């Protein structure tokens, strides 16, 4: 079973995680033999945080509770408070997770925190445009690994720009192997284009109730 830990922080960009958490938590489009997935919110403490959209979230667990194994997935959403030193504890956990083969997924402002820790210096990655990481992180040395795309898979590190939430979700879902390939392609095509033909094609890929 995969456990997906969603790091919650004040000013969290709640929309950036919407596609991926909805699908991994609901399992509505999972293939028949998909592994189980548990989605948990995690925080520095269990005190409520307030997202950028004004939603209050009480974390399910704290960072110390994150299981360090290759079945753990840590999602790091964007936010306006990543420069605060208190978030260093979750970046240390990200380093530990990556070293054990777990998956770390960062989007928007969270990529800057990874850059400060040197985690982007040896992995293909992206962020909010060429030069963005250099602007906010003078110690960043990963420019040769930078890929100018909305979302990029670099082994077990998946990064995305502020505009890459949908592709980021697709790549995370693909990495976990919980959708059939044709389901994933039609799912992405539908939400990317809004064309009804992809919705109906998506429905056709799902297992029937008597399978």
N, C-alpha and C positions, 0 to 999 in steps of 0.2 A: 504493500500500500504506500502511495505517495502522501506525504504531508506537506501541504503548501502553506507557508507562513507569510502572511501579509503584514509587513511592518507598517505600523500606524504612527503618524506624527502630526503635530499641529500644523495646519495649512496644507495637509496632504491633498494632492490633486486627485480627488476621488474618481473623476471620469477616466483617468488613465488606466485604472485597473478594472474598469467595469466589464469589458468584454471577457477578459480572461477569468476573473473570479466567478462571473455568472455561469460560464460554461463548465468550469472545473467543479464548482459547488453543486450545480443542478444535475450534471451528467446527462442532460436531456438528449445530447447527440452522440453519446459514447457508443463505441462499437460493442458488440455482444460480449467479447472476452476482455474488455478493458480492465486495467487494474483499478482498484478502489482509490479514491482521492478524498482526503480530508482537508478542508480549508479552515485555517485558524488565523485570527488577527493576533498580532504580537506587538508588545510595546516595551518601553524602558521600564514602565511600571503598569499597574492595572488602573491607573487614573485615567479618566476619560480624555480623549483628544478631540479637537474640533477641526474638521476638514475644511478645505478651501470653499466647499459648497455649503458650509454651515451645519454639516451633520455631526452629531456626537457619537463617538465610537468608544466603547469600553473594551480594551483588549482581552482576548480569551486567555492569554498567557504572557509571560515575560521572556526576554531574550535568553535567559539562563535555561528556560524550558525547551529550547529548540534542540531536537535530536540531531546529533552530528553523524549522519550517515548518507549513503548515496541515494536514499529515498526521500530526502528532504529537499524542498524547493523554497528559496527565500525570494519574495517579491519586494522590491524597493521602489515605491512610487515617488514621483516628483513632489516638490513642496518648496515653500519659501524659507524654510528654517534649517536647511541642510548644513549651513555654515556653523551652526551652534555645536560646540565641542561635545555636548552630551550624546550626540549620535555616533560618536566614535565607537561605542560599545557594539553597535550592530554591524559596523564595518569590520571590526575585529572578528565578529562571528562569521561574516561573509568570507573573510580570508580563511578561517578554519573550515568552513563548509566546502569551499572550492578545493582545498587541499585534500579533502576526503572523497572527492568525486560527486559531491552534491551540486545542485544547480542554483545559480544566483542570477536573478533577472532584475535589471535596473533601467529606469526610464527617466528622461529629462534631468532634473536637478540631482537625482541620485547618482547619475553618472559622474558628476563633479566630485562627489564624496569618494567614489571608487578611484577616480584619478588622483586625488590627494593621497590615497593609500598606496598608489603605485600599481593597482590591480589592472589598469588598462595598458600598462607598458609592454605587456607580452602577449596580449590577446587581441584578435580582430574585434573591433567595437565601433560604436557610433555615439553621437550625442546631438546637440542642437545646431549642427553645422560646423564646417571646417573653421578652426580658429576659436571656437567657443570654449573648449577645454583649456587652451593656452591662456585665454583671457582671465579665467577664474582660478586657474591652477598653474602657477609659474613652474612648479616642479614636475609637471606632466612631461613624460618622455615617450609617449606612445603614438606620436603622430604618424609614424610609418605603418602602424596597424589600424589607423583610422579608415573607415569605409563610409563614404557619403551616401548612405541609404537610410530610410526611416527606421529600420530595425536590423540588427546583425547578430548572427549566432557565432560565437567564438568558443568552440568546444562546449563546456558546461556554463559559460557565461553569455547571457543574452541581454543586449543593450538596445535602447531605442531613444529616438528623439521625442520631443513633446508632441509631434504630429504622427508618431509611429505606433500608437496604441493598438490599432487593429492588427497590423502586421506582427507586432510584438506578441499579441495574444495567439496568433496563428502559429508562430514559431515555438512558443512555449507548449502549446497543445501538441504540436508535431513532435517536439522533443520528448514529451511524456508518452506518446503513442496511444492516446486514449480515443482518438477518432480513426475511422477508416480513412485512407488517403483521399478517396473520392468525396467522402463527407466533408472533410476539411477544405478541399478545394471549392466545393459548392457553397459551403458556409462562408468562406472568405469572399468569394465572388459576389454573393448576395449582399453582405454588409458593406462591401466595397463599392458596389455599383447601384444597389437598390433595385435591380432588375428582377421581376417576379419569376422569370424562367429559372433563375438559380435557386429560388426558394423551393419551387416544385421539384427541381432536380435533387436538392438537398433532402427533401422528404423521401424521395425514392431510394436514397442510399441507406436509410435507417432499417435496422432489423425489424421484422414484423413481430407481432405479439405472440405468434405461435412457433417462432423459431426457438 
